[in-house]
Amino acid sequence: MLKTEKVNAGYGKLQILFDVSIEAEKGKITTIVGPNGSGKSTFLKTVFGLTTVYSGRILFKGTDVTKLPPFKRTRMGMAYLPQTNNVFANLTVMENLRMAGYILSEEEFKDRLELALSVFPEIKNLLKRKAGNLSGGQRQFLAMATALIRNSELLLLDEPTAQLAPKLADVIFGKIVEMRDDHGLTVLLVEQNAKKALEISDKGYMLVSGRVFYEGDPVRLITDDKFQRHFLGIIEDVEIVGEKTEKLEAGDVDGCS
Ligand SMILES: Nc1ncnc2c1ncn2[C@@H]1O[C@H](COP(=O)(O)OP(=O)(O)OP(=O)(O)O)[C@@H](O)[C@H]1O
């Protein structure tokens, strides 16, 4: 569904990502974890076309989208849900949902709305409320519901559980699983809440200083001793040789613990 090939990207001349190659398979949840500032959000923005790509390719459904503007990627089925400002705060919940479905016929919109509200019944009684007055969790539900209305195929989720109470975070993770299992969505997830995110994932990546440091089985990543230390920001034993960071293969992880 989504593949990046040796992507080097950043903001203007400030390079943040180095040779990042990642694959998110159709109908699967792929999660990227890593220390603060490692480039996780920048990577999602890059996939959506919001940064400067110096070299490498981004392939979406087999098409090279590296040079396409974000609105064209949206049209192709990508939904990017940033951590904040993921809904129109001055519009009501219903107006947000209508905006998402503005190209649909009235009949199609009704069907998509019914589906979105069946996955997110939590917002059903809030349709007239201004999105800006929703709680953090409700706002996240609304943002995800708009992706369902748009019939998006790939969800790019940037820390959807940030600043939410643990119980609510669990509900959000449950919704992500539901969107994969019942609605066939492909999810590329960036999370600080690394352990829980990896538990629901089919594949895990770890970024350190803008480079892929681990790729593979998410459960192996959680249980790896090195991961725990790196994730806490203690990265003294990441071997950096010149410009290259040693990449752990899934097979190496057993030996690390
Ligand atoms: N718009 C921007 N312009 C310039 N530099 C930026 C911009 N946004 C982020 N950065 C820098 O890019 C680097 C990576 O940040 P990014 O937000 O991608 O990391 P992250 O892994 O998502 O971190 P966090 O978990 O703290 O959100 C940081 O050094 C940050 O200061």
The ligand as an SDF file (V2000), in Angstrom:
LIG
                    3D

 31 33  0  0  0  0  0  0  0  0999 V2000
    8.5310   22.7920   10.9150 N   0  0  0  0  0  0  0  0  0  0  0  0
    9.7750   22.5010   11.3160 C   0  0  0  0  0  0  0  0  0  0  0  0
   10.8270   23.2400   10.9020 N   0  0  0  0  0  0  0  0  0  0  0  0
   12.1060   22.9330   11.2800 C   0  0  0  0  0  0  0  0  0  0  0  0
   12.4180   21.8900   12.0770 N   0  0  0  0  0  0  0  0  0  0  0  0
   11.4130   21.1170   12.5270 C   0  0  0  0  0  0  0  0  0  0  0  0
   10.0400   21.3870   12.1730 C   0  0  0  0  0  0  0  0  0  0  0  0
    9.2660   20.4440   12.7610 N   0  0  0  0  0  0  0  0  0  0  0  0
   10.1120   19.6490   13.4570 C   0  0  0  0  0  0  0  0  0  0  0  0
   11.3890   20.0420   13.3080 N   0  0  0  0  0  0  0  0  0  0  0  0
   12.5880   19.3860   13.8720 C   0  0  0  0  0  0  0  0  0  0  0  0
   12.6700   18.0810   13.3410 O   0  0  0  0  0  0  0  0  0  0  0  0
   13.2190   17.1910   14.3040 C   0  0  0  0  0  0  0  0  0  0  0  0
   12.3410   15.9600   14.4020 C   0  0  0  0  0  0  0  0  0  0  0  0
   11.0900   16.3580   14.9410 O   0  0  0  0  0  0  0  0  0  0  0  0
    9.7940   15.4300   14.8760 P   0  0  0  0  0  0  0  0  0  0  0  0
    8.6570   16.2160   15.4610 O   0  0  0  0  0  0  0  0  0  0  0  0
    9.6410   14.8640   13.5400 O   0  0  0  0  0  0  0  0  0  0  0  0
   10.2310   14.2660   15.8750 O   0  0  0  0  0  0  0  0  0  0  0  0
    9.3390   13.2240   16.6280 P   0  0  0  0  0  0  0  0  0  0  0  0
   10.0930   11.9540   16.6270 O   0  0  0  0  0  0  0  0  0  0  0  0
    7.9660   13.2090   16.0660 O   0  0  0  0  0  0  0  0  0  0  0  0
    9.3410   13.8100   18.0810 O   0  0  0  0  0  0  0  0  0  0  0  0
    8.1670   13.9290   19.1580 P   0  0  0  0  0  0  0  0  0  0  0  0
    7.8870   12.5520   19.5910 O   0  0  0  0  0  0  0  0  0  0  0  0
    8.7860   14.7630   20.2260 O   0  0  0  0  0  0  0  0  0  0  0  0
    7.0100   14.5940   18.4730 O   0  0  0  0  0  0  0  0  0  0  0  0
   13.3300   17.9610   15.6020 C   0  0  0  0  0  0  0  0  0  0  0  0
   14.6740   18.3400   15.7670 O   0  0  0  0  0  0  0  0  0  0  0  0
   12.4610   19.1720   15.3680 C   0  0  0  0  0  0  0  0  0  0  0  0
   12.9360   20.2870   16.0820 O   0  0  0  0  0  0  0  0  0  0  0  0
  1  2  1  0
  2  3  1  0
  2  7  2  0
  3  4  2  0
  4  5  1  0
  5  6  2  0
  6  7  1  0
  6 10  1  0
  7  8  1  0
  8  9  2  0
  9 10  1  0
 10 11  1  0
 11 12  1  0
 11 30  1  0
 12 13  1  0
 13 14  1  0
 13 28  1  0
 14 15  1  0
 15 16  1  0
 16 17  2  0
 16 18  1  0
 16 19  1  0
 19 20  1  0
 20 21  2  0
 20 22  1  0
 20 23  1  0
 23 24  1  0
 24 25  2  0
 24 26  1  0
 24 27  1  0
 28 29  1  0
 28 30  1  0
 30 31  1  0
M  END
$$$$
